[in-house]
């Protein structure tokens, strides 16, 4: 092979990508160059990528033609380009982003069109509720994990693209650049919508990660709900603090673009200290006040009552945690019924009274007073027409779960009955087969208690 033959690929190809499994000197050099080179958002130029790729072809060609010189040429190509360290310091070089370079939506090079958004992270106003809702949307859609693909909303399908989407940054960032629009906080300051970031200088391509904090699941703050994008796809799960591995390397951060105040206040009045009224709580309630109540109860020792959340829909966990707090104050009877009144709200909002002790027993279920005997599952479901169906429907309406009825309720079983029963079951915190819309003994007992 002549030198001209070796150089000819440079005239035929603009770009090459190194094969992951190729062991030749050229591909090895290209992979090292891509690892250490400064990304575009840190001052590197897009054209430099093409130059480095052509250089990789040249090295490969020379290695074939000459032999023995590939290692030296590869070392020259792999010389790391200087770049700023994470956090803005220029005294050290950051490792290459494990998620790829920062880029615009759909992976678009922002320099390609004048109308394209800047790839630099820009803090845009967003509430905590919006962050969690966006994160949940990827979980609901089962977005698969990928470091190179982009979802229909334009964000890269890896962990940092997931957070960029939830925070509404307008571009896909990396674990190294997300701190540009965030501030470090302490563990005890974590609230839903904050994140936990680990950057691994020793192995940036395989060790960096970020999760979205969704709330504590226990009073000792050793486990939390994590929203994250990791193989095989977006998921929500209870996670040990700070993570399953390398726990000590994760740093909590808070997005600087939070609107409604640092505590995520909302425009619906839920951030007010005034008692909103008893009608905002109890079976069937679904609003921001329920969420706030749950979070205050968690801070006062009630986290162990919640397997997930707290959230806006009233459930049995809210009742138990509220009753435990009331019992901790020495209240009994109707003063400790698990439904917050003015005094309960005042104590929680203003930090009064005693916390829920770690040894406090679980509150008992609501007492059964005069509940009619459950007639049996055979009286409910498609095709049934009897007075038990009417009795069920009328009690659902009295309890505030009659929204699905256009007419009635009546003795003939309809889909409206099933939906009303399911809404009541879900309000108890039941899910899956426990909230199928068909009454059983437990549903009947609670409904008529």
C-alpha angles and dihedrals in degrees: 000000000000127000089249089056089049093052096044095089088065089063093048104044133045098193139014131187118214115244111244093226099039115113099191119122094247096055091043091052092048092051091051091047092051090050096053105030120107112257121237094257090057097054103285115132124233090230090059089066090059091047092051091048091051088049090055090054090049092051091049091049094047090047090056095044101041107018125204094046098080096090093054093046090046091053090055093050091047095057105131118244115229118253141164119277121243110282095033101288117135095197095093138032119246118224117250114280109267090215096052129256124328109264146165126268116304088014092288118163102241090216092060094078131024090225094056118112121249113265091222113105111259120191108236123184114268135153127232090245090055092050093053092043092053092047091050090051091065090047091051090049091046092228107200120233118256134154092206108032128083127217124231090269090059101253126125112255099236132094097275093043087053092055091043088056094046092049091044094232096160092232138052111261132185135236087262096054102038089082087064088077097033140063128222115252137180126265092250091054095058116126133170110291095033118112141222115221131193120187116187114201092183094060110007095170095058109021112051122095144156132203133188115239112232102178141290119289098196137037092241090060094229096125134039141176108263125198108198146154109230136136124328091017151297113330145169117214144150106264133188112247121290098359144308092271137014087022095166093058097063119101123199115233135184123212111244093214096068111137127206092043133297092294093056098251116186136217094242093080096254090126092062119109092222117105106257096209136270091268090072091067138054135050112347095018114134115170146106093272091066089053092050092047091053093049092050090049090051090053089051094053103278099114094107091067092063121075087182137357135349093232141167097268114086113239142166090270090062092050094048094046092047092049092047090053091048092049090049088061090055094252119146140181116011089357089066102042096126094251114108118239131180094286095048091049092046092051092049098044094047099037095246130154131010128328121237105272120233090239096048108128120236111272113253120253117267111284118258109236119179096333112165116243116269106256096208138269092269091076095063133064140055113341096018118131115176143114093264089068090052091048090051094049095047091051091049089054092049090051092052099258099110097104094109094060116098089174132003138338095232141161096276115087113238139170087262089064092050093049092048092051091047092051089052092048092049090050087061089059094255121143139180115007091359089065102044096128096251118110121239130176094281094048091048094047094050093042093055098036 
